[in-house]
Amino acid sequence: MDHNRTPLFTALKKHAASNPVQFHIPGHKKGAGVDPEFREFIGDNAFSIDLINIAPLDDLHQPTGVIEEAQKLAANAFGADYTYFSVQGTSGAIMTMIMSICSSGDKIIVPRNIHKSVMSAIIFAGAKPVFVSPAQDENLGISHGITTSSVRRALKRHPDAKAVLVINPTYFGISAHLEEIVELAHSFHVPVLVDEAHGVHIHFHDELPISAMAAGADMAATSVHKLGGSMTQSSVLNLNVKNGYVNPQRVQTIISMLTTTSTSYILLASLDTARRNLMLNGKQMIEETLKLAHYARTEVNKIEGLYCFGKEILGGEATYAHDPTKITIHVRHLGITGYETENWLREHYNIEVELSDMYNILCFITPGDTQETVDTLLKALRELAAEHSVNTANELVVKTPEIPQLSLIPRDAFYADTEVIPFKESAGRIIAEFIYVYPPGIPILLPGEVISQENIDYIVDHVDVGLPVKGPEDRSIHQVKVIVEADPIF
């Protein structure tokens, strides 16, 4: 296929150049009705292609023209049989994956460190999650992937599961042996769904972990906007239908149900052009990015009190491969939290990081970086370390949350009769809402799980240091919504 082509973006530019008289939404009509300051800042080109699904521009809900062509080019680029564009982010693509496979009462095997969109889909579908514990890194205080052996145990206990969901790679850039997991699941006649939110680039360079489509997975929700150069909220859903587990027509139906009818053509055009750039220039761009990332990692590890892991942690079942562009900087040996580090970098160097947790900050090195941006980060980290001398007596103690017992199907818990009680007095009760740290959006407690004192202490510790704990209706997390009474699942 000719990947120089951008059928959708080209059609949008042609339509804008014809300067049609518009009697349709959006009401700003090429920017004429927009607040003047905003219009000047954004620019008229953007408003000229902020359009809706009129005939010359195709319809994302039932594409037969330029959007269909753009999606076929994307499928070819990602090694997929079908690709669907998502303007609901990867969250929308993840929910589509699960809801196109699972119905009410169906089991789905999932890692416990899933994104909250996975649980949203499980609640919407009325499915039963079978949780697999990810490998915990007790030194770094983070979760890695799930292992082949843990998936095998789950499949043997639950051979009636409708799907296995895998995160590849994790937020921190670690991959398990995806090909092995796919082969195992398929031997049980179970499809594999992949949360590939942080892996759009891995398909385009052989030094990176294997992509979901290359590994033979059946569906993958892939964030093009995170690391692939499209605009925020634009993602793709890739399908491999060769194994017979996925019905593309049903997937189209579900993604349409979950997608606004006012689809953003600016987001869609950015997907079309990002695909072109990745196919034509991706390998070279990633090559330069890897050089910068290797340089950053080497220099961080020269700074006393800081540690940035690399390929030395590989070799375990859950740590099969690593994406070096994810720079995880472990700061606990300085006696400070990742949250404090994030704030210090913002206040002193105007640096914004991807996330912080109790022990780490995470920085992404992408094709948008330069030697200058990386050197700015390194300069800041050297100054930070100089201000906080290493003192093991004041070191933070690494804690990882206990995985709670699931006592009720999440949808039943979410819609059950509830009452609100003090969070610190909720041990032993079944929670009816989410509690998670965002980013990365991994739940600590999910609807239907039994709250333990260890969970309470872990969450309170995070709240006390200012980490972004979210989810409950009471944003202060002084109160929590629990089930009045419920019959547990045995």
C-alpha positions in Angstrom: 0.0 0.0 0.0 1.1 3.6 -0.6 1.8 5.0 2.8 2.6 8.4 1.4 -1.1 8.8 1.0 -3.3 10.4 3.7 -6.8 10.0 2.2 -8.7 11.6 5.1 -6.4 14.5 5.7 -6.2 15.2 2.0 -9.9 15.2 1.6 -10.3 17.6 4.6 -7.8 20.0 3.1 -9.5 19.8 -0.3 -12.9 20.4 1.3 -11.6 23.4 3.3 -10.0 24.9 0.2 -13.3 24.8 -1.6 -14.6 27.2 1.1 -18.2 25.8 1.2 -21.1 27.8 2.6 -21.9 25.9 5.7 -25.4 25.4 7.2 -24.4 22.6 9.5 -22.6 22.1 12.8 -20.2 23.0 14.3 -21.8 26.4 14.8 -18.5 28.4 14.7 -18.6 27.9 10.9 -14.8 27.8 10.1 -14.0 29.9 13.2 -16.2 32.9 12.4 -18.3 32.3 15.5 -15.5 31.6 17.9 -14.2 33.8 20.7 -11.6 36.1 19.0 -8.7 35.4 21.4 -9.2 31.6 21.1 -9.5 31.8 17.3 -6.3 33.8 17.0 -4.4 31.3 19.3 -5.7 28.2 17.6 -5.6 29.4 14.0 -8.0 29.3 11.1 -6.6 26.1 9.6 -7.7 24.1 12.6 -11.2 25.5 12.5 -11.5 24.9 8.7 -11.2 21.2 9.2 -13.3 21.0 12.4 -16.1 19.4 10.6 -18.8 16.7 10.8 -19.7 13.6 8.9 -20.9 15.2 5.7 -20.9 13.0 2.5 -17.5 14.0 1.1 -15.8 13.3 4.4 -17.2 9.9 5.2 -18.7 8.7 8.5 -16.7 7.0 11.2 -19.8 5.0 12.3 -20.2 3.3 8.9 -17.2 4.3 6.8 -17.2 3.6 3.0 -14.9 6.4 1.7 -11.8 8.2 2.9 -12.1 7.1 6.5 -12.3 3.5 5.4 -9.3 4.0 3.2 -7.4 5.6 6.1 -8.3 2.7 8.4 -7.1 0.2 5.8 -3.8 1.9 5.6 -3.5 1.9 9.4 -4.3 -1.8 9.5 -1.5 -2.5 7.0 0.9 -0.3 9.0 0.1 -2.2 12.3 0.0 -5.7 10.7 -3.7 -6.0 11.5 -6.6 -7.4 9.6 -8.8 -4.5 10.6 -8.1 -1.2 12.3 -10.8 1.1 13.8 -10.1 4.7 14.6 -11.1 5.8 18.1 -11.8 9.4 19.1 -12.7 8.2 22.6 -9.1 7.5 23.4 -7.7 4.1 24.2 -10.2 3.9 27.0 -13.0 3.7 24.4 -11.0 1.1 22.4 -10.4 -1.0 25.5 -14.1 -1.0 26.4 -14.9 -2.0 22.9 -12.5 -5.0 23.0 -14.0 -6.3 26.2 -17.7 -5.6 25.4 -17.4 -7.2 22.0 -16.2 -10.5 23.6 -17.9 -10.6 27.1 -21.6 -10.7 28.0 -23.3 -10.8 31.4 -21.8 -13.4 33.6 -18.9 -14.2 31.4 -15.4 -14.5 32.9 -12.4 -12.6 31.8 -8.9 -13.1 33.1 -7.2 -9.7 33.8 -4.1 -8.4 35.6 -4.8 -6.7 38.9 -2.9 -3.6 37.7 -5.4 -2.9 34.9 -6.5 0.6 33.8 -9.8 1.8 35.1 -11.3 1.6 31.6 -11.0 -2.2 31.8 -13.2 -2.3 35.0 -15.6 0.2 33.4 -16.1 -2.3 30.5 -16.5 -5.2 32.9 -19.2 -3.3 34.8 -21.0 -2.3 31.6 -20.8 -5.9 30.3 -21.7 -7.5 33.7 -18.7 -9.7 33.4 -16.8 -11.5 36.2 -13.1 -10.5 36.4 -10.7 -13.3 37.3 -7.7 -11.4 38.7 -4.1 -12.5 38.0 -1.5 -10.9 40.3 1.2 -9.0 38.4 4.8 -9.6 39.5 5.7 -7.0 42.2 9.0 -5.3 42.2 9.7 -4.9 45.9 12.7 -2.7 45.3 11.1 -0.2 43.0 7.5 -0.4 44.4 5.9 -1.0 41.0 4.0 -3.8 39.3 5.4 -5.5 36.2 3.5 -7.8 33.9 1.7 -11.1 34.4 3.6 -14.3 33.9 2.8 -17.2 31.5 2.6 -19.6 34.5 0.0 -17.4 36.3 -2.1 -17.2 33.2 -1.8 -21.0 32.8 -3.1 -21.5 36.4 -6.0 -19.1 35.8 -7.0 -20.9 32.6 -6.9 -24.3 34.2 -9.1 -23.0 37.0 -11.4 -21.1 34.7 -11.3 -22.9 31.3 -14.7 -21.3 30.5 -13.1 -17.8 30.5 -14.1 -15.8 27.4 -10.8 -13.8 27.1 -7.4 -13.1 28.6 -6.3 -9.4 28.8 -2.6 -8.5 28.9 -0.9 -5.2 29.3 2.0 -4.9 26.8 4.1 -3.0 27.7 3.3 -1.7 31.2 3.2 2.0 31.9 6.8 1.6 33.0 7.9 -0.1 29.8 8.1 -3.7 30.9 6.7 -6.6 28.8 6.1 -10.3 29.7 6.5 -13.0 27.1 3.5 -12.0 25.0 4.0 -14.6 22.3 4.1 -17.4 24.9 0.9 -16.1 26.6 -0.9 -15.8 23.3 0.1 -19.4 22.3 -1.0 -20.7 25.7 -4.4 -18.9 25.6 -5.1 -20.1 22.1 -4.4 -23.7 23.2 -7.4 -23.2 25.5 -9.4 -21.6 22.6 -9.4 -18.3 24.5 -8.7 -15.0 22.7 -6.1 -12.5 23.9 -6.9 -8.8 24.2 -4.0 -6.4 24.7 -3.9 -3.0 26.4 -1.2 -1.5 24.2 -1.8 2.0 25.4 2.0 2.6 25.8 3.2 0.6 22.8 2.2 2.3 19.5 5.9 2.7 18.6 7.1 -0.8 19.4 5.7 -2.2 16.1 8.1 0.1 14.2 11.5 -0.9 15.6 13.0 -4.3 16.3 14.9 -3.3 19.4 11.6 -2.8 21.2 9.2 -5.4 22.7 7.1 -7.3 20.3 3.8 -5.6 19.4 0.4 -7.3 20.0 -0.3 -7.9 16.3 3.1 -9.3 15.7 2.7 -11.7 18.7 -0.6 -13.0 17.3 -3.0 -11.4 19.8 -6.6 -11.1 18.7 -7.2 -7.4 19.6 -5.1 -4.5 20.7 -6.1 -1.0 21.9 -3.2 1.2 21.0 -2.7 4.9 22.0 -1.3 6.6 18.9 -1.5 9.9 20.8 0.7 8.9 23.6 3.9 8.1 21.7 2.9 8.0 18.0 2.4 11.7 17.2 -1.4 12.0 16.9 -3.5 14.4 19.0 -4.7 13.7 22.5 -7.7 11.4 22.6 -7.0 9.7 19.3 -6.2 5.9 19.3 -6.7 2.8 17.2 -8.2 -0.6 17.8 -6.3 -3.3 15.9 -7.9 -6.7 15.1 -6.4 -10.0 14.1 -9.3 -12.2 12.9 -7.3 -15.1 11.5 -7.8 -17.2 14.6 -11.6 -16.9 14.4 -12.1 -15.4 17.9 -13.1 -11.9 16.8 -16.1 -10.8 14.7 -15.2 -7.4 13.1 -18.8 -6.5 12.4 -19.7 -6.9 16.1 -16.6 -4.8 17.0 -17.7 -2.1 14.6 -21.2 -2.1 16.2 -19.8 -1.9 19.7 -17.3 0.9 19.0 -20.1 2.8 17.3 -22.3 2.4 20.4 -19.5 3.9 22.5 -18.5 6.7 20.2 -20.0 10.2 19.9 -21.8 10.9 16.7 -20.0 14.2 16.6 -16.6 12.7 15.8 -13.7 15.1 15.6 -12.1 15.2 12.2 -9.1 17.0 13.6 -8.4 13.9 15.7 -9.1 11.5 12.8 -6.8 13.5 10.5 -4.0 13.3 13.1 -4.4 9.5 13.1 -4.1 9.5 9.4 -1.0 11.6 9.3 0.6 9.9 12.3 0.3 6.5 10.5 2.1 8.0 7.5 4.9 9.4 9.6 5.4 6.2 11.5 5.5 4.1 8.4 7.8 6.4 6.4 10.0 7.7 9.2 9.2 5.7 12.3 12.3 3.5 12.4 14.7 6.4 12.1 12.8 8.6 14.5 12.8 5.8 17.1 16.5 5.1 16.5 17.3 8.7 17.5 14.9 8.5 20.4 16.6 5.3 21.7 20.0 7.0 21.6 18.6 9.9 23.7 17.0 7.4 26.1 20.2 5.4 26.6 22.1 8.6 27.2 19.5 9.8 29.7 19.5 6.5 31.6 23.3 6.3 31.7 23.6 9.8 33.1 20.8 9.4 35.7 22.6 6.3 37.0 25.7 8.4 37.6 23.8 10.7 40.0 24.2 9.5 43.6 20.9 8.6 45.2 19.0 8.0 41.9 18.4 4.8 40.0 16.9 4.3 36.5 16.4 0.6 35.7 17.2 -0.9 32.3 17.9 -4.2 30.8 19.6 -5.5 33.9 16.1 -6.3 35.4 15.2 -8.5 32.5 15.3 -12.3 32.7 12.2 -13.0 34.9 8.9 -14.4 33.6 7.3 -11.0 34.0 10.3 -9.0 32.8 10.9 -10.5 29.4 11.5 -7.3 27.4 11.9 -3.6 28.1 11.1 -0.3 26.3 14.1 1.9 27.0 12.2 5.1 26.1 10.4 4.9 29.5 12.7 6.6 32.0 11.7 5.5 35.5 13.7 7.4 38.1 13.7 5.9 41.6 14.1 8.6 44.2 13.4 6.9 47.6 17.2 6.7 48.4 17.1 10.6 48.7 14.4 10.2 51.4 11.8 12.0 49.3 8.7 10.9 47.4 8.2 10.9 43.7 5.4 13.4 44.2 7.8 15.8 46.0 10.2 15.3 43.1 7.6 16.1 40.6 6.7 19.3 42.4 10.4 20.3 42.8 11.0 19.8 39.1 8.0 21.9 38.2 8.8 24.7 40.6 12.6 24.9 39.9 12.9 24.0 36.2 9.4 24.2 34.7 9.6 20.5 33.9 6.5 18.3 33.8 6.8 14.6 34.2 4.5 11.8 33.0 3.7 10.6 36.5 4.9 10.3 40.1 4.2 7.8 42.8 5.5 7.2 46.2 9.0 6.2 45.0 9.4 7.1 41.4 8.9 9.6 38.6 8.3 8.5 35.0 9.6 10.5 32.0 8.9 9.6 28.4 11.6 10.2 25.8 9.9 10.5 22.4 10.7 11.7 18.9 9.7 15.1 20.2 12.8 15.3 22.4 16.2 16.7 21.7 19.6 16.7 23.4 18.6 20.0 24.9 15.4 18.8 26.6 17.2 15.7 28.0 20.1 17.8 29.3 17.6 20.1 31.0 16.1 17.2 32.8 19.6 15.8 33.8 20.7 19.2 35.1 17.6 19.5 37.2 18.1 16.0 38.6 21.7 16.7 39.5 20.7 19.7 41.5 17.8 17.9 43.2 20.2 15.1 44.3 22.7 17.7 45.6 20.0 19.2 47.8 19.0 15.8 49.2 22.0 13.9 50.3 21.7 10.1 50.5 20.6 9.0 54.0 19.5 5.4 54.3 18.1 6.1 57.8 15.5 8.4 56.3 14.7 6.2 53.4 11.1 5.5 52.5 9.9 2.0 53.1 8.6 0.4 50.0 4.9 -0.8 50.3 2.8 -2.4 47.7 -1.0 -2.7 48.1 -2.6 -6.0 49.1 -4.9 -7.4 46.4 -8.4 -7.4 47.9 -10.8 -10.3 47.9 -13.5 -9.9 45.2 -16.8 -10.8 46.9 -19.4 -9.5 44.4 -19.5 -9.1 40.6 -18.5 -5.4 40.0 -21.7 -4.4 38.2 -23.8 -5.8 41.0 -21.7 -3.9 43.6 -21.8 -0.7 41.5 -25.6 -0.8 41.3 -26.3 -2.2 44.7 -28.0 -0.6 47.7 -25.3 1.4 49.4 -24.5 3.5 52.4 -21.7 6.1 53.1 -19.4 5.5 56.1 -16.1 6.9 57.3 -13.3 5.5 55.1 -11.0 4.8 58.0 -13.7 2.7 59.6 -14.5 0.7 56.5 -12.3 -2.4 56.9 -14.3 -5.6 56.2 -17.0 -3.8 54.1 -17.6 -4.3 50.4 -16.8 -1.2 48.4 -19.2 0.1 45.8 -17.0 2.6 44.0 -13.4 2.9 42.7 -10.3 4.2 44.4 -7.3 4.6 42.2 -4.2 6.7 41.7 -4.2 8.6 38.4 -1.9 8.6 36.6 -1.5 5.7 35.9 -5.2 4.9 36.6 -4.6 1.5 38.3 -7.3 0.8 40.8 -6.4 0.1 44.4 -10.0 -0.9 45.3 -12.8 -1.9 42.8 -16.5 -2.2 43.3 -17.2 -5.6 44.8 -14.0 -5.9 46.7 -13.6 -6.3 50.5 -11.7 -3.4 52.1 -8.9 -4.4 54.3 -7.1 -2.3 56.9 -3.9 -2.7 54.8 -5.8 -1.1 51.9 -6.9 1.7 54.1 -3.4 2.4 55.4 -1.9 2.3 51.9 -4.5 4.8 50.5 -4.2 7.1 53.5 -0.4 7.2 53.1 -0.8 8.2 49.5 -3.3 10.9 50.3 -1.1 12.3 53.1 1.8 12.8 50.8 -0.4 14.5 48.2 -0.5 11.8 45.5 -3.6 12.0 43.2 -5.9 9.4 44.7 -9.2 9.6 42.9 -12.4 7.7 42.3 -14.8 8.1 45.3 -17.7 10.6 45.2 -16.1 12.1 48.3 -13.0 13.6 46.8 -11.3 14.0 50.2 -11.7 10.3 50.7 -13.0 10.8 54.2 -16.1 8.9 53.3 -16.6 5.8 51.2 -19.7 4.2 49.6 -20.1 0.5 50.7 -22.7 -2.2 50.1 -25.5 -2.4 52.6 -25.5 -6.1 52.3 -24.6 -8.6 49.5 -24.4 -12.2 48.8 -20.8 -13.2 48.2 -19.6 -15.3 45.2 -18.3 -18.7 46.2 
